[in-house]
């Protein structure tokens, strides 16, 4: 099994439980770690024989547009859509990072992985 990682997908979105988060929004980062078999792509140099990074990006971008209270929910949606839409993915891990979460303290970021 081979691995393809698309890391640091930057998205501005409006997730969170607070009303201000829905109105103001903030920066997020998404990392996608996929397992696949790209033996044929490595031999033939054909994009159709591997995972198209642009398709991964578009799925992430679309799911990040759909507002959720929890980044756990967003991560699940991203994972499910990647597995549904890209047959070459054998397994996937999605990490969603929220920067400067509204907390009563100085916290740089929180993240979830699914």
C-alpha positions in Angstrom: 0.0 0.0 0.0 1.2 3.5 -0.8 0.5 6.8 0.8 -0.5 10.2 -0.7 -0.8 13.2 1.6 -2.4 16.5 0.7 -1.5 18.8 3.6 -2.2 22.3 4.6 -5.4 23.0 2.6 -6.2 26.5 3.7 -9.9 27.4 3.9 -11.8 30.3 5.4 -15.1 28.9 6.9 -17.8 29.6 9.4 -17.9 26.6 11.8 -18.5 26.8 15.5 -21.1 26.8 18.2 -21.0 30.5 18.8 -23.1 33.0 16.8 -20.0 35.2 16.1 -18.2 32.3 14.5 -21.1 31.8 12.0 -21.0 35.5 11.2 -17.2 36.3 11.2 -15.6 33.0 10.3 -12.0 32.1 10.5 -9.1 30.3 9.0 -8.9 26.5 9.0 -6.4 24.0 7.7 -7.2 20.5 6.5 -4.8 17.6 6.0 -5.7 14.5 4.1 -3.7 11.2 4.5 -4.7 8.5 2.0 -3.6 5.0 1.3 -3.8 3.7 -2.2 -2.0 1.5 -4.7 -0.3 3.8 -7.2 2.0 1.1 -8.7 0.5 1.5 -12.2 0.7 5.3 -12.0 4.3 5.1 -11.0 5.0 2.9 -14.0 2.9 4.6 -16.7 3.0 8.3 -15.5 -0.8 8.5 -16.0 -2.9 10.7 -13.7 -5.9 8.4 -14.2 -4.1 5.6 -12.4 -3.8 7.5 -9.1 -5.6 10.0 -6.9 -6.1 13.5 -8.4 -5.0 16.0 -5.8 -7.3 18.6 -7.3 -10.3 16.4 -6.7 -9.3 16.0 -3.1 -9.0 19.7 -2.8 -12.5 20.3 -4.3 -14.1 17.8 -2.0 -12.5 19.4 1.1 -13.4 22.9 -0.1 -17.1 21.9 -0.7 -17.5 20.3 2.7 -15.8 23.2 4.5 -18.4 25.5 2.9 -21.2 23.7 4.6 -21.5 25.1 8.1 -21.3 22.9 11.2 -21.2 23.5 14.9 -18.4 21.0 15.3 -15.2 20.4 13.3 -15.7 16.7 14.2 -18.8 16.8 12.0 -16.9 18.5 9.2 -14.1 16.0 9.4 -16.6 13.1 9.1 -18.3 14.6 6.1 -14.9 15.1 4.3 -13.8 11.5 5.0 -17.1 10.0 3.8 -17.2 12.1 0.6 -13.5 11.3 -0.2 -14.2 7.5 0.2 -17.5 7.8 -1.8 -16.1 9.9 -4.7 -12.6 8.5 -5.1 -12.5 4.8 -5.7 -8.7 4.6 -5.5 -8.6 5.5 -1.8 -8.3 2.4 0.3 -8.3 4.3 3.6 -8.1 7.9 4.6 -7.4 10.0 7.7 -8.6 13.6 7.8 -7.3 16.3 10.2 -9.2 19.6 10.5 -7.4 22.4 12.4 -9.2 25.5 13.7 -6.9 28.4 14.5 -7.4 30.8 17.4 -10.5 29.0 18.8 -12.7 31.3 21.0 -11.7 30.1 24.5 -11.0 31.7 27.8 -7.3 31.4 27.3 -4.5 31.8 24.8 -4.9 28.7 22.5 -3.2 28.7 19.1 -5.3 25.9 17.5 -7.4 22.9 18.1 -7.6 19.9 15.7 -9.5 16.7 15.2 -8.5 13.6 13.3 -10.9 10.9 12.0 
